[in-house]
């Protein structure tokens, strides 16, 4: 009974391990894994945390501080005593103090700094989202490259199958005396060429797998494969670059980052302008001490500690009169930085529209190419069928058949490249239309 249980558990574990090894990664799983392990994403997260700590520091600057201090002094030889005369005595002097100070008015510097920090945090979060988006698009590009290379490798294997079938037919024709022996050698040469093409296609597929795994920071995986996607081709008649751009302006992180950076620069002007205003603070302190002189009548520590107690409350006002034009120049610099941030925002908008427009034109060209290559595939399949019939009837040479077969393979390859280019650009345009990563997976699949 125990042996049966052990065997059953081992079999279940083996099946689970085989299923795990044969698991195919979806596009969303690849994107999520890449984002989770990407170093730039982790650095952007640390940047956000650092800015939030800075915000906490700025908010805490409104609070009063509190300091306590103590000192002990020993004097030997001729020293000043409590009667304000000098004598040769050893003297001990202890002092204790506590003080606090609270800013009342800082020229709006702290409040402006907090507002600036808020926009800095938003810009950092947008930058993190931008890094994730760029990474997602790169993963998607590599993912589709794998699918394309798979299709090209499949076409190459199909050519090998057709050539091997042709070799069998040629042997039959030779036996029946319909074609010379030399055509068999031509077929074998063609088979060698087809196998070379398949080998190159297989190597390209391996490299595309490696590119994606390296981008994902995926290590130690003996088996890695990607899942297929919905490959239906639908025309984009209702889609326009202007409509996609209008949606992208509200959600693309590069636009949000540039906008928040501009707002941060606006607040920076208020921060440096605080140098024109006076600074007012409220403070309070308390101190006492103990004095001991050898050979003299010294009151007790408790009595001196109580009698020497001194308390104070004070205001500190600092009015800037002339700072060698430092504040004025800082304001000028801040205004220039604001202008640059405004130009950067406009530049990001233009770059975004250019990217969308290019993706749209690429998708349109790929769709038109796909339609053309689909017609070419249909025509070449018919030509291949007719060429095969002629060859089997002994009415054509083998090189004529091979030429038609190669044209069919080229048409299939062109069709696959157009199809996956269109599908990729279609998903990029969907991504620009404000689909989140989860929504993008729905659109993709």
N, C-alpha and C positions, 0 to 999 in steps of 0.2 A: 504493500500500500504506500509506504513512504517513498519507494523508488518511483512509483507511478506519479506521485505528487511532484517529486523533483523533476521528472521528465516533462511533466505538463508545464511547470513553471519555466523550465529552460526553453521549451518550445514557444511559450508566449513571449518570453524575453527576446528570442531569436526573431520572431515575426515582427515584434515592435521595432527591433533594431534595423531589420531589413526595410520596414516601412519608413523609418526615419532617414535611412540612407537614400531611399528612392524618392524622397520628398522633393517636389519641385517648388521653387520660390516664385511667389507672385510678385508683380511689380511693386505693390504696396509694401510687402515684406522686405524687399530689397531697399526701398527708400527709407523705411523706418529703421532698419538695421544700420544703414549708412549714416543716418542722422545721429543715432545713438552713440556711434563709435567715432564720429568725426572730431578731430582735434580742434578745428576752427570753431565748431559749434560749442565745444566745451569752453574755449577761450572767451567766446562772446557771452556765455552764461556767467563766467567769472567777472566780466566787465560790468554786467548788469548788477551783480551782487555788490561789487565795489562802489558803484554809484548809489545804491540804496544805503550802504553804510555811510557814505558821504552825506546823504540827505539826513540821516539820523543825527550826524554830527552838527549839521547846520541848524536843525530844529532845537537841539540841546543848547545851542549858543544863547538862546533867550533866557536860560536858567541862570541863577546866581552861582558863582563859584564859592568854594569854602576852603580856606587854608589855615592850618595850625602850624606853629613853630615853637622851638625852644632852643636856648643857647646856654652854654656854661663857659665862664671865663675864669681863669686863674692868673693872678698877677703876683709877681715876686719882686722884692726890692722897693725902690722908691716909686710910689704910686699915689694917685689922687683918691682921697678918702671922701666920706659922706659930708664932711665939713668943708669940702672944696679946698683942702690944703694937702700938701705933699708930705708923706712920711714913709719911713722904711718899714713896711709891713707886708705880710702875705694876705692877699684879698681874693675872695671868691664872689663872683657875681653871676646870678642865674636870672634868666628872663624867659617869659612865656607869652605867647600871643596867638590870637585867632582873628581872622579877617575874612570878609566876604565882599563881593562886588558884582553888581548886576547892570548890564547895559540898558539904558532907557531909550536912547535914540542913536542909531548908527547911520543915519542918512538913507534909510530904506535898503541898506546893503544886504542885510541878512534875509529879508523877505524876498528881495529880487534874486538872491543866490538860490533860495529854496525853489523859486519858480523856474529858474534856469536849470537846476538839477532835475526837476520834474520832466522837462523836455529832453534833457540829456538821457534820462532813463528810457523815455519813449523812443528816442532815436536809437539807443543801444538795442532795445527790443526789436525795432524794425530791422536793424542790421543783422541781428540773429536770424530773423525770419528770411532776410535776403540770402544769407549764407545757406540756410536750409533749402530755399527755393532753387538756388543755383545748383546745389548738390542734387536735388531731386531731378532737375532737368538733365544733369549729366548722367545720372543713373538711368533715367528713361532713355536717353540717347544710346547708351551702351546696351541696354536691355533690347532695344529694337535692332541694334547691330547684330546681336546674337541671333535674333529671330530671322533676320535677313541672311546671315551666314548659314544658318540651319537650312533655309530654303535653297540656297545656292549649292550647298553640299548634297542636298536631296536630288537636285537636278543633275548634278555630276554623277551621282550613283545611278540615276535613271539612264543616263547616257551609257554607262558601263553595261547596264542590263540590256539595253537595246543592241549594243555592239556585240555582246555575247550571243544574243539571239541571232543576230546577223551572221555571226561566225558559224553557228549551227546550220543556218539556211544555206550558207555558201558551200559548206561541206557536202550538203545534199545536192546542190547544183553541180558541183564538181563531179560527184559520183554519177550523175545523170548526163555528164558531158555538156552541160549548158554554158558553163563558164570555165575559163582556164584556171590552172593551179595558182597563178600569180595573184589572183584576187584574194585568195586566202591570206597571203602574206600582207596584202594591203589592209585587210581586216585586222590582223594581229597588230600591225603598226598603229592602226587607229585605236585599238583597245589599249595599247600602251600609252598613247596620248591621253585618252579618257581617264585612265588610272592616275596619270600625272596631275591632271586637272582636279580630280577628286582629292588627291593628296594635298594639293595646295589649298583647296577649299576646306579640308579638315583642319589644316594648320591655322588657317585664318579664323576658323570657329574656335579653336583652342585659345588663340590669342585674345579673341573677344571675350571669352569666359574669364581669362586672366585679368583683362582690363577692368571688368565689372567687379571681380572679387577684390582687386587691389583698391578700387574706389570705395568699396564697402568696408575696407579694413577687415575682410573675412579671411581668417587663417585656420589652417588645420582641418579643412574640409576635403576629404578624399573624393566625395561625390557632390557635385554641384550642377544643378540644371535649373532652367527657368520654365515657367508655365507659359502656355500659349494665351493669346488675347483674342478678343473679338476682331476678326479681320474683315468685317463687312465694310464696303466702300459706299459712302453716302455723299452726294454732292453738297457743297456749301453755298447753295444759291441764296439762302436767307442771311448769310453772314457777311458783314462788311468790316473793314479795318477800323472805320470810325466808330462803329458800335462797340467793338471789342475794346478800343482805346478808351471810350467813355466809361466802361466798366472797370478797366484796369487802373484808371486814375484814382479810384476810391479804395483800391485794395492792394496794389502792388507795393511791396515794402520799400523799394528804392525811392518811390515818391513820398511815402510816409517818412522815411528817414531824412530826406532832403527838407521836407516841410518842418519836421521837429527840430532839425539843426538850425533852420532859419529862425524859428521861435526862440531857440536858445541864444542865438546871437543878438536878438532884440533885447532879451533880458540882460545880456552881458553889458549892453550900453547903460542900463539902469544901475548895474553893479558898479561900474567905474565912475558913473556920475555921482555916486555917494561921496566921492572925495571932495566934492564942492560943499557938502553940508557939514555943520558942526557935529561933534560927538559928545553925548551926555551919558554919564553913568552914575550910579548910586553905590556908595560903599559904606561899610561899617567895620569897626575893629575893637578889639579889647586886648589889653596887655597888662602884665604885672611882672614883678621881679623880687628877687631875694638877694640881700647883700650881707656878706660876712667878712669881718676884719679881725684878724687874730690880735688878741690883747686888748680889744675894745668891747664895750657893752653892746651886744647885738640882740635886737628883738628876735623872737621866735620866728620860724619859717611861716607858720600859720598866720601870725600877726602881720608880718611884712607882706605876705601874699595878699591879705585882705586890704591893708592900708595902701599898698602901691598900685591898686587896681585903677586902670584908666580906660574909659570907654569913649568911643567917638563915632560920629556919623558924618559923612561928607559927600559932596557932589563934585564930580570932575567934568569940566567943560573944556573941550578942545575945539577951537575955531581955526580952520585953515585960512591963512592969509596969503601965503605965497609958497608954492611947492615946486618952484622952478619949472612951471608949465607941465609938470608930470601928469596931472589929471587931465588937462586939456589934450595932451597928445594921446593918452590912453583912450579917451573918448573918440578921437579921430580914427585911431586904429580899430576900435570896436565897430565904428560905422562902416569902415572899409570891409571888415570881416562880414558884417551883415549884408552888404552889397554883394560880396562874393557868394554868400550862402543863397541869396536870392537868384543869382545867375546859375548856381549849381542846380537849384530846383527847376529852373526853366530848361537847363541842359538835360536833366534827367527825364523831363517830360518829352522832349524832342527825341532822345535816344529810345525811350519806350515806344513812341509811335513808329520810329524807324524799324525797331525790332518786330513789332506787330505787323507792319506793312510787309517786311521781308518774309516773315513766316507765312503770311497770307499768300503772297505771290509764289513762294516756294510750294505751298500746298496746291494752289491753282495749277501751277505748271506740272506738278507731280500727278494731279488728277487727270489732266489732259494727256499726259504721257501714258498713264495707266490705261486710259481708254484706247489710245493708239496701239499700245503694245498688246492689249487684249485682242484687238482685231488682227494684229500681226501673228499672235499665237494661234488663233483660229485658222488663219490662212496657211501658216507653216505646218500645222497639224494635218491639214488636208493635203498640202504638198508632200509631206512626209509619207502619208498613206499611199498617195499615188506613186511616189518614187519607189516605195517598197514593193508595190504590185508590179511595177515595170522591172525591178531588179529580179523578183522571183520568176518573172516570165522570161528572163534572160535578154531583155530589151535595153538594158542600160548597164554601164560599168559601175564598179563599186565606189569609185571616187565621186561619181555623180550623187549616189545615195548618201555618202558621208557628208557631202557639201550641204544637202538638204537637212540632214540630221543636225549638223552644226548650227545651221540657221535657226532651227527649232530651239535648240539649247540656248542660243543667244537671245532669242525672243522671250523665252521663259525667264531668263536672268534679268533682262530689261524690265519685264513685267513685275517681277518680284521687287526689284529696286524701286520702281515707281510706286508700287503698292505700299511698301514699308516707309518710304519717304513721306507719302501722303498721310499715312496713319500717324506718323510721328508729328508732323506739322499740325495735323488736326488736333492732336492732344495738347500740343503747345499752345495753340489758339484757345482751346478750352481752358487751359491753365491761366492764360491771360484774362479770361472772362470771369475771374474771381472764384474759381473752384478751389476749395481747400484740398489738402492732401487726401483726406477721406473721400471728398466729392470727386476728386480727380480719378481715384480708383474706380468709382462708379461709372464715370464717363469712359474710362479706359476699357472697362470690362462690361 
